Amino acid sequence: QVQLVESGGGLVQPGGSLRLSCAASGSFSMYAMSWYRQAPGKERELVAAISSGGGSTNYADSVKGRFTISRDNAKNTVYLQMNNLKPEDTAVYYCKARRDYPLRQYWGQGTQVTVSS
């Protein structure tokens, strides 16, 4: 069992920055981690993902060059640094832990990010 707790969301002006954190319990280093977001009336979408060891990352096209995912396995935490935020980044952001063998997947409760002037 892995429990995930996100933090760091809030209200920010366009062009601003936020850093989201997702603190995990359990065998964190065995899980690939990812950030998703869901805006009102839209489906949840993948924002960024990082492998269990941190050596591989991938991003949605809409956030490439602005967002950076990273992890600290010693602190059981994954981060999402978000720069040059835009109003269209407004959403609830969720972190997810996944391992394939055996298949396990866990979600956090989400943190609200609002980009508005």
CNS distance restraints for C-alpha pairs under 8 A (distance, minus, plus):
assign (resid   1 and name CA) (resid  26 and name CA) 6.39 0.50 0.50
assign (resid   2 and name CA) (resid  24 and name CA) 6.51 0.50 0.50
assign (resid   2 and name CA) (resid  25 and name CA) 5.37 0.50 0.50
assign (resid   2 and name CA) (resid  26 and name CA) 5.04 0.50 0.50
assign (resid   2 and name CA) (resid  27 and name CA) 7.19 0.50 0.50
assign (resid   2 and name CA) (resid  28 and name CA) 7.52 0.50 0.50
assign (resid   2 and name CA) (resid  97 and name CA) 7.75 0.50 0.50
assign (resid   2 and name CA) (resid 106 and name CA) 6.55 0.50 0.50
assign (resid   3 and name CA) (resid  24 and name CA) 5.55 0.50 0.50
assign (resid   3 and name CA) (resid  25 and name CA) 5.29 0.50 0.50
assign (resid   3 and name CA) (resid  26 and name CA) 7.24 0.50 0.50
assign (resid   3 and name CA) (resid 106 and name CA) 7.25 0.50 0.50
assign (resid   3 and name CA) (resid 107 and name CA) 7.78 0.50 0.50
assign (resid   3 and name CA) (resid 108 and name CA) 7.10 0.50 0.50
assign (resid   4 and name CA) (resid  22 and name CA) 6.23 0.50 0.50
assign (resid   4 and name CA) (resid  23 and name CA) 5.66 0.50 0.50
assign (resid   4 and name CA) (resid  24 and name CA) 4.64 0.50 0.50
assign (resid   4 and name CA) (resid  25 and name CA) 6.80 0.50 0.50
assign (resid   4 and name CA) (resid  95 and name CA) 7.31 0.50 0.50
assign (resid   4 and name CA) (resid  96 and name CA) 7.75 0.50 0.50
assign (resid   4 and name CA) (resid 106 and name CA) 7.56 0.50 0.50
assign (resid   4 and name CA) (resid 107 and name CA) 6.52 0.50 0.50
assign (resid   4 and name CA) (resid 108 and name CA) 4.63 0.50 0.50
assign (resid   4 and name CA) (resid 109 and name CA) 7.53 0.50 0.50
assign (resid   5 and name CA) (resid  22 and name CA) 5.34 0.50 0.50
assign (resid   5 and name CA) (resid  23 and name CA) 5.24 0.50 0.50
assign (resid   5 and name CA) (resid  24 and name CA) 6.58 0.50 0.50
assign (resid   5 and name CA) (resid 108 and name CA) 5.51 0.50 0.50
assign (resid   5 and name CA) (resid 109 and name CA) 6.69 0.50 0.50
assign (resid   5 and name CA) (resid 110 and name CA) 7.79 0.50 0.50
assign (resid   6 and name CA) (resid  20 and name CA) 7.01 0.50 0.50
assign (resid   6 and name CA) (resid  21 and name CA) 5.53 0.50 0.50
assign (resid   6 and name CA) (resid  22 and name CA) 4.23 0.50 0.50
assign (resid   6 and name CA) (resid  23 and name CA) 6.45 0.50 0.50
assign (resid   6 and name CA) (resid  94 and name CA) 7.17 0.50 0.50
assign (resid   6 and name CA) (resid  95 and name CA) 7.01 0.50 0.50
assign (resid   6 and name CA) (resid 108 and name CA) 6.42 0.50 0.50
assign (resid   6 and name CA) (resid 109 and name CA) 7.00 0.50 0.50
assign (resid   6 and name CA) (resid 110 and name CA) 6.05 0.50 0.50
assign (resid   6 and name CA) (resid 111 and name CA) 6.04 0.50 0.50
assign (resid   7 and name CA) (resid  20 and name CA) 5.78 0.50 0.50
assign (resid   7 and name CA) (resid  21 and name CA) 5.27 0.50 0.50
assign (resid   7 and name CA) (resid  22 and name CA) 6.40 0.50 0.50
assign (resid   7 and name CA) (resid 111 and name CA) 6.16 0.50 0.50
assign (resid   8 and name CA) (resid  18 and name CA) 7.02 0.50 0.50
assign (resid   8 and name CA) (resid  19 and name CA) 5.94 0.50 0.50
assign (resid   8 and name CA) (resid  20 and name CA) 4.51 0.50 0.50
assign (resid   8 and name CA) (resid  21 and name CA) 6.10 0.50 0.50
assign (resid   8 and name CA) (resid 111 and name CA) 7.32 0.50 0.50
assign (resid   9 and name CA) (resid  18 and name CA) 7.12 0.50 0.50
assign (resid   9 and name CA) (resid  19 and name CA) 7.62 0.50 0.50
assign (resid   9 and name CA) (resid  20 and name CA) 6.23 0.50 0.50
assign (resid   9 and name CA) (resid 111 and name CA) 5.39 0.50 0.50
assign (resid   9 and name CA) (resid 112 and name CA) 5.27 0.50 0.50
assign (resid   9 and name CA) (resid 113 and name CA) 4.93 0.50 0.50
assign (resid   9 and name CA) (resid 114 and name CA) 7.92 0.50 0.50
assign (resid  10 and name CA) (resid 111 and name CA) 8.00 0.50 0.50
assign (resid  10 and name CA) (resid 112 and name CA) 6.14 0.50 0.50
assign (resid  10 and name CA) (resid 113 and name CA) 5.04 0.50 0.50
assign (resid  10 and name CA) (resid 114 and name CA) 6.10 0.50 0.50
assign (resid  11 and name CA) (resid 113 and name CA) 6.18 0.50 0.50
assign (resid  11 and name CA) (resid 114 and name CA) 4.74 0.50 0.50
assign (resid  11 and name CA) (resid 115 and name CA) 5.91 0.50 0.50
assign (resid  11 and name CA) (resid 116 and name CA) 7.13 0.50 0.50
assign (resid  12 and name CA) (resid  16 and name CA) 6.01 0.50 0.50
assign (resid  12 and name CA) (resid  17 and name CA) 7.22 0.50 0.50
assign (resid  12 and name CA) (resid  18 and name CA) 7.67 0.50 0.50
assign (resid  12 and name CA) (resid  85 and name CA) 7.98 0.50 0.50
assign (resid  12 and name CA) (resid 113 and name CA) 7.85 0.50 0.50
assign (resid  12 and name CA) (resid 114 and name CA) 6.30 0.50 0.50
assign (resid  12 and name CA) (resid 115 and name CA) 5.01 0.50 0.50
assign (resid  12 and name CA) (resid 116 and name CA) 6.29 0.50 0.50
assign (resid  12 and name CA) (resid 117 and name CA) 7.65 0.50 0.50
assign (resid  13 and name CA) (resid  85 and name CA) 7.61 0.50 0.50
assign (resid  13 and name CA) (resid 115 and name CA) 5.41 0.50 0.50
assign (resid  13 and name CA) (resid 116 and name CA) 5.02 0.50 0.50
assign (resid  13 and name CA) (resid 117 and name CA) 4.99 0.50 0.50
assign (resid  14 and name CA) (resid  84 and name CA) 6.89 0.50 0.50
assign (resid  14 and name CA) (resid  85 and name CA) 5.36 0.50 0.50
assign (resid  14 and name CA) (resid  86 and name CA) 5.08 0.50 0.50
assign (resid  14 and name CA) (resid  87 and name CA) 6.38 0.50 0.50
assign (resid  14 and name CA) (resid 115 and name CA) 5.78 0.50 0.50
assign (resid  14 and name CA) (resid 116 and name CA) 6.02 0.50 0.50
assign (resid  14 and name CA) (resid 117 and name CA) 6.50 0.50 0.50
assign (resid  15 and name CA) (resid  83 and name CA) 7.03 0.50 0.50
assign (resid  15 and name CA) (resid  84 and name CA) 4.05 0.50 0.50
assign (resid  15 and name CA) (resid  85 and name CA) 4.88 0.50 0.50
assign (resid  15 and name CA) (resid  86 and name CA) 6.41 0.50 0.50
assign (resid  16 and name CA) (resid  83 and name CA) 6.17 0.50 0.50
assign (resid  16 and name CA) (resid  84 and name CA) 5.37 0.50 0.50
assign (resid  16 and name CA) (resid  85 and name CA) 5.48 0.50 0.50
assign (resid  17 and name CA) (resid  81 and name CA) 7.52 0.50 0.50
assign (resid  17 and name CA) (resid  82 and name CA) 5.40 0.50 0.50
assign (resid  17 and name CA) (resid  83 and name CA) 4.40 0.50 0.50
assign (resid  17 and name CA) (resid  84 and name CA) 6.13 0.50 0.50
assign (resid  17 and name CA) (resid  85 and name CA) 6.17 0.50 0.50
assign (resid  18 and name CA) (resid  81 and name CA) 6.19 0.50 0.50
assign (resid  18 and name CA) (resid  82 and name CA) 5.26 0.50 0.50
assign (resid  18 and name CA) (resid  83 and name CA) 6.75 0.50 0.50
assign (resid  19 and name CA) (resid  79 and name CA) 6.78 0.50 0.50
assign (resid  19 and name CA) (resid  80 and name CA) 5.56 0.50 0.50
assign (resid  19 and name CA) (resid  81 and name CA) 4.40 0.50 0.50
assign (resid  19 and name CA) (resid  82 and name CA) 5.91 0.50 0.50
assign (resid  20 and name CA) (resid  79 and name CA) 5.52 0.50 0.50
assign (resid  20 and name CA) (resid  80 and name CA) 4.98 0.50 0.50
assign (resid  20 and name CA) (resid  81 and name CA) 6.42 0.50 0.50
assign (resid  20 and name CA) (resid  82 and name CA) 7.87 0.50 0.50
assign (resid  21 and name CA) (resid  77 and name CA) 6.65 0.50 0.50
assign (resid  21 and name CA) (resid  78 and name CA) 5.85 0.50 0.50
assign (resid  21 and name CA) (resid  79 and name CA) 4.56 0.50 0.50
assign (resid  21 and name CA) (resid  80 and name CA) 6.54 0.50 0.50
assign (resid  22 and name CA) (resid  77 and name CA) 5.44 0.50 0.50
assign (resid  22 and name CA) (resid  78 and name CA) 5.23 0.50 0.50
assign (resid  22 and name CA) (resid  79 and name CA) 6.31 0.50 0.50
assign (resid  22 and name CA) (resid  95 and name CA) 6.52 0.50 0.50
assign (resid  22 and name CA) (resid 108 and name CA) 7.92 0.50 0.50
assign (resid  23 and name CA) (resid  75 and name CA) 7.93 0.50 0.50
assign (resid  23 and name CA) (resid  76 and name CA) 5.95 0.50 0.50
assign (resid  23 and name CA) (resid  77 and name CA) 4.51 0.50 0.50
assign (resid  23 and name CA) (resid  78 and name CA) 6.75 0.50 0.50
assign (resid  24 and name CA) (resid  28 and name CA) 6.35 0.50 0.50
assign (resid  24 and name CA) (resid  76 and name CA) 5.38 0.50 0.50
assign (resid  24 and name CA) (resid  77 and name CA) 6.02 0.50 0.50
assign (resid  25 and name CA) (resid  76 and name CA) 6.96 0.50 0.50
assign (resid  27 and name CA) (resid  31 and name CA) 7.44 0.50 0.50
assign (resid  28 and name CA) (resid  73 and name CA) 6.83 0.50 0.50
assign (resid  28 and name CA) (resid  76 and name CA) 5.71 0.50 0.50
assign (resid  29 and name CA) (resid  52 and name CA) 5.63 0.50 0.50
assign (resid  29 and name CA) (resid  53 and name CA) 6.88 0.50 0.50
assign (resid  29 and name CA) (resid  73 and name CA) 5.67 0.50 0.50
assign (resid  29 and name CA) (resid  76 and name CA) 7.38 0.50 0.50
assign (resid  30 and name CA) (resid  52 and name CA) 5.71 0.50 0.50
assign (resid  30 and name CA) (resid  99 and name CA) 6.82 0.50 0.50
assign (resid  31 and name CA) (resid  51 and name CA) 7.43 0.50 0.50
assign (resid  31 and name CA) (resid  52 and name CA) 5.03 0.50 0.50
assign (resid  31 and name CA) (resid  97 and name CA) 5.66 0.50 0.50
assign (resid  31 and name CA) (resid  98 and name CA) 5.19 0.50 0.50
assign (resid  31 and name CA) (resid  99 and name CA) 5.00 0.50 0.50
assign (resid  32 and name CA) (resid  49 and name CA) 7.43 0.50 0.50
assign (resid  32 and name CA) (resid  50 and name CA) 5.93 0.50 0.50
assign (resid  32 and name CA) (resid  51 and name CA) 4.54 0.50 0.50
assign (resid  32 and name CA) (resid  52 and name CA) 4.32 0.50 0.50
assign (resid  32 and name CA) (resid  53 and name CA) 7.97 0.50 0.50
assign (resid  32 and name CA) (resid  97 and name CA) 5.85 0.50 0.50
assign (resid  32 and name CA) (resid  98 and name CA) 5.29 0.50 0.50
assign (resid  32 and name CA) (resid  99 and name CA) 6.27 0.50 0.50
assign (resid  33 and name CA) (resid  49 and name CA) 5.77 0.50 0.50
assign (resid  33 and name CA) (resid  50 and name CA) 5.43 0.50 0.50
assign (resid  33 and name CA) (resid  51 and name CA) 6.51 0.50 0.50
assign (resid  33 and name CA) (resid  52 and name CA) 6.92 0.50 0.50
assign (resid  33 and name CA) (resid  78 and name CA) 7.23 0.50 0.50
assign (resid  33 and name CA) (resid  95 and name CA) 7.07 0.50 0.50
assign (resid  33 and name CA) (resid  96 and name CA) 5.65 0.50 0.50
assign (resid  33 and name CA) (resid  97 and name CA) 4.73 0.50 0.50
assign (resid  33 and name CA) (resid  98 and name CA) 6.40 0.50 0.50
assign (resid  34 and name CA) (resid  46 and name CA) 7.48 0.50 0.50
assign (resid  34 and name CA) (resid  47 and name CA) 7.49 0.50 0.50
assign (resid  34 and name CA) (resid  48 and name CA) 5.58 0.50 0.50
assign (resid  34 and name CA) (resid  49 and name CA) 3.99 0.50 0.50
assign (resid  34 and name CA) (resid  50 and name CA) 6.12 0.50 0.50
assign (resid  34 and name CA) (resid  95 and name CA) 5.61 0.50 0.50
assign (resid  34 and name CA) (resid  96 and name CA) 5.24 0.50 0.50
assign (resid  34 and name CA) (resid  97 and name CA) 6.69 0.50 0.50
assign (resid  35 and name CA) (resid  46 and name CA) 6.30 0.50 0.50
assign (resid  35 and name CA) (resid  47 and name CA) 5.46 0.50 0.50
assign (resid  35 and name CA) (resid  48 and name CA) 5.32 0.50 0.50
assign (resid  35 and name CA) (resid  49 and name CA) 6.31 0.50 0.50
assign (resid  35 and name CA) (resid  80 and name CA) 7.59 0.50 0.50
assign (resid  35 and name CA) (resid  93 and name CA) 6.76 0.50 0.50
assign (resid  35 and name CA) (resid  94 and name CA) 5.60 0.50 0.50
assign (resid  35 and name CA) (resid  95 and name CA) 4.47 0.50 0.50
assign (resid  35 and name CA) (resid  96 and name CA) 6.29 0.50 0.50
assign (resid  36 and name CA) (resid  44 and name CA) 6.47 0.50 0.50
assign (resid  36 and name CA) (resid  45 and name CA) 5.36 0.50 0.50
assign (resid  36 and name CA) (resid  46 and name CA) 4.40 0.50 0.50
assign (resid  36 and name CA) (resid  47 and name CA) 5.04 0.50 0.50
assign (resid  36 and name CA) (resid  48 and name CA) 7.09 0.50 0.50
assign (resid  36 and name CA) (resid  93 and name CA) 5.68 0.50 0.50
assign (resid  36 and name CA) (resid  94 and name CA) 5.12 0.50 0.50
assign (resid  36 and name CA) (resid  95 and name CA) 6.21 0.50 0.50
assign (resid  36 and name CA) (resid  96 and name CA) 7.59 0.50 0.50
assign (resid  37 and name CA) (resid  44 and name CA) 5.47 0.50 0.50
assign (resid  37 and name CA) (resid  45 and name CA) 5.50 0.50 0.50
assign (resid  37 and name CA) (resid  46 and name CA) 6.64 0.50 0.50
assign (resid  37 and name CA) (resid  47 and name CA) 6.65 0.50 0.50
assign (resid  37 and name CA) (resid  91 and name CA) 5.80 0.50 0.50
assign (resid  37 and name CA) (resid  92 and name CA) 5.42 0.50 0.50
assign (resid  37 and name CA) (resid  93 and name CA) 4.28 0.50 0.50
assign (resid  37 and name CA) (resid  94 and name CA) 5.90 0.50 0.50
assign (resid  38 and name CA) (resid  42 and name CA) 6.25 0.50 0.50
assign (resid  38 and name CA) (resid  43 and name CA) 5.97 0.50 0.50
assign (resid  38 and name CA) (resid  44 and name CA) 4.32 0.50 0.50
assign (resid  38 and name CA) (resid  45 and name CA) 6.36 0.50 0.50
assign (resid  38 and name CA) (resid  91 and name CA) 5.20 0.50 0.50
assign (resid  38 and name CA) (resid  92 and name CA) 5.32 0.50 0.50
assign (resid  38 and name CA) (resid  93 and name CA) 6.60 0.50 0.50
assign (resid  39 and name CA) (resid  43 and name CA) 7.30 0.50 0.50
assign (resid  39 and name CA) (resid  44 and name CA) 7.39 0.50 0.50
assign (resid  39 and name CA) (resid  90 and name CA) 6.52 0.50 0.50
assign (resid  39 and name CA) (resid  91 and name CA) 4.23 0.50 0.50
assign (resid  39 and name CA) (resid  92 and name CA) 6.37 0.50 0.50
assign (resid  40 and name CA) (resid  91 and name CA) 7.14 0.50 0.50
assign (resid  46 and name CA) (resid  59 and name CA) 7.84 0.50 0.50
assign (resid  46 and name CA) (resid  60 and name CA) 6.63 0.50 0.50
assign (resid  47 and name CA) (resid  59 and name CA) 5.79 0.50 0.50
assign (resid  47 and name CA) (resid  60 and name CA) 5.16 0.50 0.50
assign (resid  47 and name CA) (resid  63 and name CA) 7.11 0.50 0.50
assign (resid  48 and name CA) (resid  57 and name CA) 7.20 0.50 0.50
assign (resid  48 and name CA) (resid  58 and name CA) 5.60 0.50 0.50
assign (resid  48 and name CA) (resid  59 and name CA) 4.33 0.50 0.50
assign (resid  48 and name CA) (resid  60 and name CA) 6.27 0.50 0.50
assign (resid  48 and name CA) (resid  68 and name CA) 7.83 0.50 0.50
assign (resid  48 and name CA) (resid  69 and name CA) 6.42 0.50 0.50
assign (resid  49 and name CA) (resid  57 and name CA) 5.47 0.50 0.50
assign (resid  49 and name CA) (resid  58 and name CA) 5.38 0.50 0.50
assign (resid  49 and name CA) (resid  59 and name CA) 6.60 0.50 0.50
assign (resid  49 and name CA) (resid  69 and name CA) 6.91 0.50 0.50
assign (resid  50 and name CA) (resid  54 and name CA) 5.72 0.50 0.50
assign (resid  50 and name CA) (resid  55 and name CA) 7.43 0.50 0.50
assign (resid  50 and name CA) (resid  56 and name CA) 5.64 0.50 0.50
assign (resid  50 and name CA) (resid  57 and name CA) 4.40 0.50 0.50
assign (resid  50 and name CA) (resid  58 and name CA) 6.75 0.50 0.50
assign (resid  50 and name CA) (resid  69 and name CA) 6.79 0.50 0.50
assign (resid  50 and name CA) (resid  70 and name CA) 7.02 0.50 0.50
assign (resid  50 and name CA) (resid  71 and name CA) 7.81 0.50 0.50
assign (resid  51 and name CA) (resid  55 and name CA) 6.28 0.50 0.50
assign (resid  51 and name CA) (resid  56 and name CA) 5.30 0.50 0.50
assign (resid  51 and name CA) (resid  57 and name CA) 6.50 0.50 0.50
assign (resid  54 and name CA) (resid  70 and name CA) 6.96 0.50 0.50
assign (resid  54 and name CA) (resid  71 and name CA) 6.46 0.50 0.50
assign (resid  57 and name CA) (resid  69 and name CA) 7.33 0.50 0.50
assign (resid  59 and name CA) (resid  63 and name CA) 6.64 0.50 0.50
assign (resid  59 and name CA) (resid  64 and name CA) 5.90 0.50 0.50
assign (resid  60 and name CA) (resid  64 and name CA) 6.35 0.50 0.50
assign (resid  63 and name CA) (resid  67 and name CA) 5.61 0.50 0.50
assign (resid  66 and name CA) (resid  82 and name CA) 6.10 0.50 0.50
assign (resid  66 and name CA) (resid  83 and name CA) 5.11 0.50 0.50
assign (resid  66 and name CA) (resid  84 and name CA) 6.18 0.50 0.50
assign (resid  66 and name CA) (resid  85 and name CA) 7.73 0.50 0.50
assign (resid  67 and name CA) (resid  80 and name CA) 6.68 0.50 0.50
assign (resid  67 and name CA) (resid  81 and name CA) 5.45 0.50 0.50
assign (resid  67 and name CA) (resid  82 and name CA) 4.47 0.50 0.50
assign (resid  67 and name CA) (resid  83 and name CA) 6.04 0.50 0.50
assign (resid  68 and name CA) (resid  79 and name CA) 7.98 0.50 0.50
assign (resid  68 and name CA) (resid  80 and name CA) 5.65 0.50 0.50
assign (resid  68 and name CA) (resid  81 and name CA) 5.04 0.50 0.50
assign (resid  68 and name CA) (resid  82 and name CA) 6.63 0.50 0.50
assign (resid  69 and name CA) (resid  78 and name CA) 7.31 0.50 0.50
assign (resid  69 and name CA) (resid  79 and name CA) 5.63 0.50 0.50
assign (resid  69 and name CA) (resid  80 and name CA) 4.61 0.50 0.50
assign (resid  69 and name CA) (resid  81 and name CA) 6.40 0.50 0.50
assign (resid  70 and name CA) (resid  78 and name CA) 5.78 0.50 0.50
assign (resid  70 and name CA) (resid  79 and name CA) 5.24 0.50 0.50
assign (resid  70 and name CA) (resid  80 and name CA) 6.62 0.50 0.50
assign (resid  71 and name CA) (resid  76 and name CA) 7.74 0.50 0.50
assign (resid  71 and name CA) (resid  77 and name CA) 5.78 0.50 0.50
assign (resid  71 and name CA) (resid  78 and name CA) 4.14 0.50 0.50
assign (resid  71 and name CA) (resid  79 and name CA) 5.92 0.50 0.50
assign (resid  72 and name CA) (resid  76 and name CA) 6.06 0.50 0.50
assign (resid  72 and name CA) (resid  77 and name CA) 5.46 0.50 0.50
assign (resid  72 and name CA) (resid  78 and name CA) 6.32 0.50 0.50
assign (resid  73 and name CA) (resid  77 and name CA) 6.47 0.50 0.50
assign (resid  85 and name CA) (resid  89 and name CA) 6.48 0.50 0.50
assign (resid  85 and name CA) (resid 115 and name CA) 6.72 0.50 0.50
assign (resid  86 and name CA) (resid  90 and name CA) 7.59 0.50 0.50
assign (resid  86 and name CA) (resid 115 and name CA) 6.11 0.50 0.50
assign (resid  87 and name CA) (resid 114 and name CA) 7.36 0.50 0.50
assign (resid  87 and name CA) (resid 115 and name CA) 4.71 0.50 0.50
assign (resid  87 and name CA) (resid 116 and name CA) 5.87 0.50 0.50
assign (resid  88 and name CA) (resid 115 and name CA) 7.58 0.50 0.50
assign (resid  89 and name CA) (resid 113 and name CA) 7.56 0.50 0.50
assign (resid  89 and name CA) (resid 114 and name CA) 7.46 0.50 0.50
assign (resid  89 and name CA) (resid 115 and name CA) 6.70 0.50 0.50
assign (resid  90 and name CA) (resid 112 and name CA) 7.81 0.50 0.50
assign (resid  90 and name CA) (resid 113 and name CA) 5.39 0.50 0.50
assign (resid  90 and name CA) (resid 114 and name CA) 4.58 0.50 0.50
assign (resid  90 and name CA) (resid 115 and name CA) 5.45 0.50 0.50
assign (resid  91 and name CA) (resid 112 and name CA) 6.07 0.50 0.50
assign (resid  91 and name CA) (resid 113 and name CA) 5.53 0.50 0.50
assign (resid  91 and name CA) (resid 114 and name CA) 6.62 0.50 0.50
assign (resid  92 and name CA) (resid 110 and name CA) 5.85 0.50 0.50
assign (resid  92 and name CA) (resid 111 and name CA) 5.38 0.50 0.50
assign (resid  92 and name CA) (resid 112 and name CA) 4.34 0.50 0.50
assign (resid  92 and name CA) (resid 113 and name CA) 6.00 0.50 0.50
assign (resid  93 and name CA) (resid 110 and name CA) 5.24 0.50 0.50
assign (resid  93 and name CA) (resid 111 and name CA) 5.26 0.50 0.50
assign (resid  93 and name CA) (resid 112 and name CA) 6.19 0.50 0.50
assign (resid  93 and name CA) (resid 113 and name CA) 6.99 0.50 0.50
assign (resid  94 and name CA) (resid 107 and name CA) 6.90 0.50 0.50
assign (resid  94 and name CA) (resid 108 and name CA) 5.79 0.50 0.50
assign (resid  94 and name CA) (resid 109 and name CA) 6.62 0.50 0.50
assign (resid  94 and name CA) (resid 110 and name CA) 4.38 0.50 0.50
assign (resid  94 and name CA) (resid 111 and name CA) 6.62 0.50 0.50
assign (resid  95 and name CA) (resid 107 and name CA) 5.93 0.50 0.50
assign (resid  95 and name CA) (resid 108 and name CA) 5.49 0.50 0.50
assign (resid  95 and name CA) (resid 110 and name CA) 7.16 0.50 0.50
assign (resid  96 and name CA) (resid 105 and name CA) 7.01 0.50 0.50
assign (resid  96 and name CA) (resid 106 and name CA) 5.58 0.50 0.50
assign (resid  96 and name CA) (resid 107 and name CA) 4.56 0.50 0.50
assign (resid  96 and name CA) (resid 108 and name CA) 6.44 0.50 0.50
assign (resid  97 and name CA) (resid 104 and name CA) 7.93 0.50 0.50
assign (resid  97 and name CA) (resid 105 and name CA) 5.54 0.50 0.50
assign (resid  97 and name CA) (resid 106 and name CA) 5.18 0.50 0.50
assign (resid  97 and name CA) (resid 107 and name CA) 6.57 0.50 0.50
assign (resid  98 and name CA) (resid 103 and name CA) 7.42 0.50 0.50
assign (resid  98 and name CA) (resid 104 and name CA) 5.64 0.50 0.50
assign (resid  98 and name CA) (resid 105 and name CA) 4.44 0.50 0.50
assign (resid  98 and name CA) (resid 106 and name CA) 6.63 0.50 0.50
assign (resid  99 and name CA) (resid 103 and name CA) 5.55 0.50 0.50
assign (resid  99 and name CA) (resid 104 and name CA) 5.32 0.50 0.50
assign (resid  99 and name CA) (resid 105 and name CA) 6.63 0.50 0.50
assign (resid 100 and name CA) (resid 104 and name CA) 6.46 0.50 0.50
